[in-house]
Amino acid sequence: MLSAYNEKLRKYLIDNHYMETLAFHTIPGSTIIDRFGYRECPRQ
């Protein structure tokens, strides 16, 4: 699953040990866009 993410997001998940548990973690869409460089979905 990690291979589907870009380098910045992958590093964030590994560094914070999010992938080591079964706990569910959320990351706001604005963080995904601003911090990790993903594109915003087109507005309808």
C-alpha distance matrix in Angstrom:
0.0 3.8 5.4 5.7 7.6 11.1 12.7 14.5 11.8 9.7 13.1 14.1 11.3 12.1 15.8 16.2 14.5 12.5 9.8 12.8 14.2 13.8 15.6 14.7 14.8 15.7 16.0 18.8 18.5 21.2 19.3 16.3 19.1 21.5 19.6 16.5 18.2 16.5 19.3 21.0 21.3 24.8 27.3 29.0
3.8 0.0 3.8 5.3 5.5 8.3 9.2 11.1 8.8 6.1 9.5 10.9 8.7 9.1 12.7 13.7 12.5 11.2 8.9 12.1 14.2 14.8 16.1 15.3 14.6 15.4 15.1 18.0 17.8 20.0 17.6 14.7 17.5 19.4 17.1 13.9 15.9 15.0 18.2 20.3 21.2 24.8 27.5 29.6
5.4 3.8 0.0 3.8 5.5 7.6 8.8 11.7 10.3 7.9 11.2 13.3 11.8 12.1 15.4 16.9 16.0 14.9 12.6 15.6 17.9 18.3 19.8 18.8 18.1 18.5 17.7 20.2 19.3 21.4 19.3 16.0 18.1 20.2 18.2 14.6 15.9 14.9 17.8 20.4 21.1 24.5 27.5 29.5
5.7 5.3 3.8 0.0 3.8 6.9 9.6 11.8 9.9 8.8 12.5 13.8 12.5 13.8 16.9 17.8 17.3 15.5 13.7 17.1 18.7 18.6 19.6 17.9 17.1 16.8 15.9 17.9 16.6 18.9 17.3 13.8 15.6 18.2 16.8 13.2 14.0 12.2 14.7 17.1 17.6 20.8 23.8 25.8
7.6 5.5 5.5 3.8 0.0 3.8 6.6 8.2 6.2 5.9 9.5 10.5 9.8 11.6 14.3 15.2 15.4 13.7 12.7 16.3 18.1 18.4 18.8 17.0 15.4 14.8 13.3 15.3 14.2 16.0 14.0 10.7 12.7 14.9 13.1 9.6 10.8 9.7 12.8 15.3 16.5 20.0 22.8 25.2
11.1 8.3 7.6 6.9 3.8 0.0 3.8 5.7 5.6 6.1 8.7 10.2 10.8 12.3 14.2 15.8 16.7 15.6 15.1 18.5 20.6 21.4 21.5 19.8 17.7 16.8 14.6 16.2 14.9 15.9 13.7 10.5 11.8 13.3 11.4 7.7 8.6 8.5 11.9 14.9 16.8 20.1 23.1 25.8
12.7 9.2 8.8 9.6 6.6 3.8 0.0 3.8 5.6 5.1 6.1 8.6 10.0 10.6 11.9 14.2 15.3 15.1 14.8 17.9 20.4 21.8 22.0 20.8 18.5 18.2 15.9 17.9 17.1 17.6 14.8 12.4 13.8 14.4 11.7 8.5 10.1 11.3 14.8 17.9 20.1 23.3 26.2 29.2
14.5 11.1 11.7 11.8 8.2 5.7 3.8 0.0 3.8 5.5 5.3 6.2 8.8 10.1 10.5 12.3 14.3 14.0 14.7 17.7 20.0 21.5 21.0 19.6 16.8 16.1 13.4 15.3 14.9 14.8 11.7 9.9 11.5 11.4 8.2 5.7 8.3 10.2 13.9 16.5 19.3 22.5 25.1 28.2
11.8 8.8 10.3 9.9 6.2 5.6 5.6 3.8 0.0 3.8 5.4 5.0 6.2 8.6 9.9 10.7 12.3 11.1 11.8 15.2 17.0 18.1 17.6 16.0 13.3 12.7 10.3 12.6 12.5 13.3 10.2 8.0 10.6 11.4 8.5 5.8 8.9 9.6 13.4 15.5 17.8 21.3 23.7 26.6
9.7 6.1 7.9 8.8 5.9 6.1 5.1 5.5 3.8 0.0 3.8 5.5 5.3 6.2 8.5 10.1 10.7 10.1 9.8 12.9 15.4 16.8 17.0 16.0 14.0 14.3 12.8 15.6 15.7 16.9 13.8 11.6 14.3 15.1 12.2 9.4 12.2 12.6 16.4 18.7 20.6 24.2 26.7 29.5
13.1 9.5 11.2 12.5 9.5 8.7 6.1 5.3 5.4 3.8 0.0 3.8 5.5 5.2 5.8 8.4 9.8 10.4 10.9 13.3 16.1 18.2 18.1 17.6 15.2 15.8 14.1 16.9 17.5 18.0 14.5 13.1 15.6 15.6 12.1 10.2 13.3 14.7 18.5 20.8 23.2 26.7 29.1 32.0
14.1 10.9 13.3 13.8 10.5 10.2 8.6 6.2 5.0 5.5 3.8 0.0 3.8 5.6 5.2 6.1 8.5 8.5 10.2 12.7 14.8 16.8 15.9 15.2 12.3 12.7 10.9 13.8 15.0 15.4 11.7 11.0 14.0 13.7 10.2 9.2 12.8 14.1 17.8 19.5 22.0 25.6 27.5 30.5
11.3 8.7 11.8 12.5 9.8 10.8 10.0 8.8 6.2 5.3 5.5 3.8 0.0 3.8 5.7 5.4 6.1 5.3 6.4 9.3 11.3 13.1 12.7 12.2 9.9 11.1 10.4 13.9 15.2 16.5 13.2 12.0 15.5 16.0 12.8 11.4 14.9 15.3 18.9 20.4 22.3 26.0 28.0 30.6
12.1 9.1 12.1 13.8 11.6 12.3 10.6 10.1 8.6 6.2 5.2 5.6 3.8 0.0 3.8 5.5 5.0 6.4 6.5 8.3 11.3 13.9 14.1 14.5 12.9 14.6 14.2 17.7 19.0 20.1 16.6 15.5 18.7 19.0 15.6 14.0 17.4 18.1 21.9 23.7 25.6 29.3 31.5 34.1
15.8 12.7 15.4 16.9 14.3 14.2 11.9 10.5 9.9 8.5 5.8 5.2 5.7 3.8 0.0 3.8 5.6 7.9 9.4 10.4 13.2 16.1 15.7 16.2 14.0 15.6 14.8 18.1 19.7 20.2 16.5 16.2 19.2 18.7 15.1 14.3 17.9 19.3 23.0 24.7 27.1 30.7 32.7 35.6
16.2 13.7 16.9 17.8 15.2 15.8 14.2 12.3 10.7 10.1 8.4 6.1 5.4 5.5 3.8 0.0 3.8 5.5 8.3 9.2 11.0 13.7 12.7 13.2 10.9 12.8 12.6 16.0 18.2 18.9 15.3 15.5 18.8 18.4 15.1 14.8 18.6 19.6 23.2 24.3 26.5 30.2 31.7 34.5
14.5 12.5 16.0 17.3 15.4 16.7 15.3 14.3 12.3 10.7 9.8 8.5 6.1 5.0 5.6 3.8 0.0 3.8 5.5 5.5 7.7 10.9 10.7 12.0 10.8 13.5 14.1 17.8 20.0 21.3 17.9 17.5 21.1 21.3 18.0 17.2 20.8 21.3 24.9 26.1 27.9 31.6 33.3 35.8
12.5 11.2 14.9 15.5 13.7 15.6 15.1 14.0 11.1 10.1 10.4 8.5 5.3 6.4 7.9 5.5 3.8 0.0 3.8 5.6 6.4 8.5 7.9 8.5 7.3 10.1 11.2 15.0 17.1 18.9 15.9 15.3 19.0 19.7 16.9 15.9 19.4 19.3 22.7 23.5 25.0 28.8 30.3 32.6
9.8 8.9 12.6 13.7 12.7 15.1 14.8 14.7 11.8 9.8 10.9 10.2 6.4 6.5 9.4 8.3 5.5 3.8 0.0 3.8 5.7 7.6 8.7 9.5 9.5 12.3 13.5 17.2 18.8 21.0 18.1 16.8 20.5 21.6 18.9 17.2 20.4 19.9 23.3 24.5 25.6 29.4 31.2 33.3
12.8 12.1 15.6 17.1 16.3 18.5 17.9 17.7 15.2 12.9 13.3 12.7 9.3 8.3 10.4 9.2 5.5 5.6 3.8 0.0 3.8 7.1 8.7 10.9 11.5 14.8 16.4 20.2 22.2 24.2 21.3 20.3 24.0 24.9 22.0 20.5 23.9 23.6 27.0 28.2 29.3 33.1 34.8 36.9
14.2 14.2 17.9 18.7 18.1 20.6 20.4 20.0 17.0 15.4 16.1 14.8 11.3 11.3 13.2 11.0 7.7 6.4 5.7 3.8 0.0 3.8 5.4 8.4 9.9 13.6 15.9 19.6 21.9 24.2 21.6 20.8 24.6 25.7 23.1 22.0 25.3 24.7 27.8 28.5 29.3 33.1 34.4 36.3
13.8 14.8 18.3 18.6 18.4 21.4 21.8 21.5 18.1 16.8 18.2 16.8 13.1 13.9 16.1 13.7 10.9 8.5 7.6 7.1 3.8 0.0 3.8 6.5 9.3 12.7 15.7 19.1 21.2 23.9 21.8 20.9 24.6 26.1 24.0 22.7 25.8 24.7 27.4 27.8 28.1 31.8 33.0 34.5
15.6 16.1 19.8 19.6 18.8 21.5 22.0 21.0 17.6 17.0 18.1 15.9 12.7 14.1 15.7 12.7 10.7 7.9 8.7 8.7 5.4 3.8 0.0 3.8 6.4 10.0 13.2 16.5 19.1 21.6 19.6 19.2 23.0 24.2 22.3 21.5 24.7 23.7 26.4 26.3 26.9 30.5 31.4 33.0
14.7 15.3 18.8 17.9 17.0 19.8 20.8 19.6 16.0 16.0 17.6 15.2 12.2 14.5 16.2 13.2 12.0 8.5 9.5 10.9 8.4 6.5 3.8 0.0 3.8 6.8 10.3 13.2 15.6 18.4 16.8 16.3 20.0 21.5 20.0 19.3 22.2 20.9 23.3 22.9 23.3 26.9 27.7 29.2
14.8 14.6 18.1 17.1 15.4 17.7 18.5 16.8 13.3 14.0 15.2 12.3 9.9 12.9 14.0 10.9 10.8 7.3 9.5 11.5 9.9 9.3 6.4 3.8 0.0 3.8 6.9 10.1 12.8 15.2 13.3 13.2 16.9 18.1 16.5 16.1 19.1 18.2 20.8 20.5 21.4 25.0 25.8 27.8
15.7 15.4 18.5 16.8 14.8 16.8 18.2 16.1 12.7 14.3 15.8 12.7 11.1 14.6 15.6 12.8 13.5 10.1 12.3 14.8 13.6 12.7 10.0 6.8 3.8 0.0 3.8 6.5 9.2 11.7 10.3 10.4 13.9 15.3 14.3 14.2 16.9 15.7 17.9 17.2 18.1 21.6 22.2 24.3
16.0 15.1 17.7 15.9 13.3 14.6 15.9 13.4 10.3 12.8 14.1 10.9 10.4 14.2 14.8 12.6 14.1 11.2 13.5 16.4 15.9 15.7 13.2 10.3 6.9 3.8 0.0 3.8 6.5 8.4 6.6 6.9 10.3 11.5 10.6 10.7 13.4 12.6 14.9 14.3 15.9 19.4 20.2 22.7
18.8 18.0 20.2 17.9 15.3 16.2 17.9 15.3 12.6 15.6 16.9 13.8 13.9 17.7 18.1 16.0 17.8 15.0 17.2 20.2 19.6 19.1 16.5 13.2 10.1 6.5 3.8 0.0 3.8 5.4 5.3 6.5 8.9 10.1 10.4 11.2 13.0 12.1 13.5 12.1 13.7 16.9 17.2 19.8
18.5 17.8 19.3 16.6 14.2 14.9 17.1 14.9 12.5 15.7 17.5 15.0 15.2 19.0 19.7 18.2 20.0 17.1 18.8 22.2 21.9 21.2 19.1 15.6 12.8 9.2 6.5 3.8 0.0 3.8 5.4 5.0 6.3 8.6 9.9 10.1 10.9 9.2 10.0 8.4 9.9 13.2 13.9 16.6
21.2 20.0 21.4 18.9 16.0 15.9 17.6 14.8 13.3 16.9 18.0 15.4 16.5 20.1 20.2 18.9 21.3 18.9 21.0 24.2 24.2 23.9 21.6 18.4 15.2 11.7 8.4 5.4 3.8 0.0 3.8 5.5 5.1 5.9 8.0 9.5 10.0 9.5 10.1 8.5 11.1 13.8 14.2 17.5
19.3 17.6 19.3 17.3 14.0 13.7 14.8 11.7 10.2 13.8 14.5 11.7 13.2 16.6 16.5 15.3 17.9 15.9 18.1 21.3 21.6 21.8 19.6 16.8 13.3 10.3 6.6 5.3 5.4 3.8 0.0 3.8 5.3 5.1 5.3 7.0 8.8 9.2 11.1 10.8 13.6 16.7 17.6 20.9
16.3 14.7 16.0 13.8 10.7 10.5 12.4 9.9 8.0 11.6 13.1 11.0 12.0 15.5 16.2 15.5 17.5 15.3 16.8 20.3 20.8 20.9 19.2 16.3 13.2 10.4 6.9 6.5 5.0 5.5 3.8 0.0 3.8 5.9 5.8 5.1 6.7 6.0 8.5 8.9 11.5 15.0 16.6 19.7
19.1 17.5 18.1 15.6 12.7 11.8 13.8 11.5 10.6 14.3 15.6 14.0 15.5 18.7 19.2 18.8 21.1 19.0 20.5 24.0 24.6 24.6 23.0 20.0 16.9 13.9 10.3 8.9 6.3 5.1 5.3 3.8 0.0 3.8 5.9 5.8 5.1 4.6 5.9 6.3 9.7 12.6 14.3 17.8
21.5 19.4 20.2 18.2 14.9 13.3 14.4 11.4 11.4 15.1 15.6 13.7 16.0 19.0 18.7 18.4 21.3 19.7 21.6 24.9 25.7 26.1 24.2 21.5 18.1 15.3 11.5 10.1 8.6 5.9 5.1 5.9 3.8 0.0 3.8 5.9 5.8 7.5 8.9 9.3 13.0 15.5 16.9 20.5
19.6 17.1 18.2 16.8 13.1 11.4 11.7 8.2 8.5 12.2 12.1 10.2 12.8 15.6 15.1 15.1 18.0 16.9 18.9 22.0 23.1 24.0 22.3 20.0 16.5 14.3 10.6 10.4 9.9 8.0 5.3 5.8 5.9 3.8 0.0 3.8 5.9 8.3 11.0 12.1 15.6 18.5 20.1 23.6
16.5 13.9 14.6 13.2 9.6 7.7 8.5 5.7 5.8 9.4 10.2 9.2 11.4 14.0 14.3 14.8 17.2 15.9 17.2 20.5 22.0 22.7 21.5 19.3 16.1 14.2 10.7 11.2 10.1 9.5 7.0 5.1 5.8 5.9 3.8 0.0 3.8 5.9 9.3 11.4 14.5 17.6 19.9 23.2
18.2 15.9 15.9 14.0 10.8 8.6 10.1 8.3 8.9 12.2 13.3 12.8 14.9 17.4 17.9 18.6 20.8 19.4 20.4 23.9 25.3 25.8 24.7 22.2 19.1 16.9 13.4 13.0 10.9 10.0 8.8 6.7 5.1 5.8 5.9 3.8 0.0 3.8 6.5 9.2 12.5 15.2 17.7 21.1
16.5 15.0 14.9 12.2 9.7 8.5 11.3 10.2 9.6 12.6 14.7 14.1 15.3 18.1 19.3 19.6 21.3 19.3 19.9 23.6 24.7 24.7 23.7 20.9 18.2 15.7 12.6 12.1 9.2 9.5 9.2 6.0 4.6 7.5 8.3 5.9 3.8 0.0 3.8 6.6 9.3 12.3 15.1 18.3
19.3 18.2 17.8 14.7 12.8 11.9 14.8 13.9 13.4 16.4 18.5 17.8 18.9 21.9 23.0 23.2 24.9 22.7 23.3 27.0 27.8 27.4 26.4 23.3 20.8 17.9 14.9 13.5 10.0 10.1 11.1 8.5 5.9 8.9 11.0 9.3 6.5 3.8 0.0 3.8 6.4 8.8 11.8 15.0
21.0 20.3 20.4 17.1 15.3 14.9 17.9 16.5 15.5 18.7 20.8 19.5 20.4 23.7 24.7 24.3 26.1 23.5 24.5 28.2 28.5 27.8 26.3 22.9 20.5 17.2 14.3 12.1 8.4 8.5 10.8 8.9 6.3 9.3 12.1 11.4 9.2 6.6 3.8 0.0 3.8 6.3 8.6 12.0
21.3 21.2 21.1 17.6 16.5 16.8 20.1 19.3 17.8 20.6 23.2 22.0 22.3 25.6 27.1 26.5 27.9 25.0 25.6 29.3 29.3 28.1 26.9 23.3 21.4 18.1 15.9 13.7 9.9 11.1 13.6 11.5 9.7 13.0 15.6 14.5 12.5 9.3 6.4 3.8 0.0 3.8 6.4 9.0
24.8 24.8 24.5 20.8 20.0 20.1 23.3 22.5 21.3 24.2 26.7 25.6 26.0 29.3 30.7 30.2 31.6 28.8 29.4 33.1 33.1 31.8 30.5 26.9 25.0 21.6 19.4 16.9 13.2 13.8 16.7 15.0 12.6 15.5 18.5 17.6 15.2 12.3 8.8 6.3 3.8 0.0 3.8 6.4
27.3 27.5 27.5 23.8 22.8 23.1 26.2 25.1 23.7 26.7 29.1 27.5 28.0 31.5 32.7 31.7 33.3 30.3 31.2 34.8 34.4 33.0 31.4 27.7 25.8 22.2 20.2 17.2 13.9 14.2 17.6 16.6 14.3 16.9 20.1 19.9 17.7 15.1 11.8 8.6 6.4 3.8 0.0 3.8
29.0 29.6 29.5 25.8 25.2 25.8 29.2 28.2 26.6 29.5 32.0 30.5 30.6 34.1 35.6 34.5 35.8 32.6 33.3 36.9 36.3 34.5 33.0 29.2 27.8 24.3 22.7 19.8 16.6 17.5 20.9 19.7 17.8 20.5 23.6 23.2 21.1 18.3 15.0 12.0 9.0 6.4 3.8 0.0
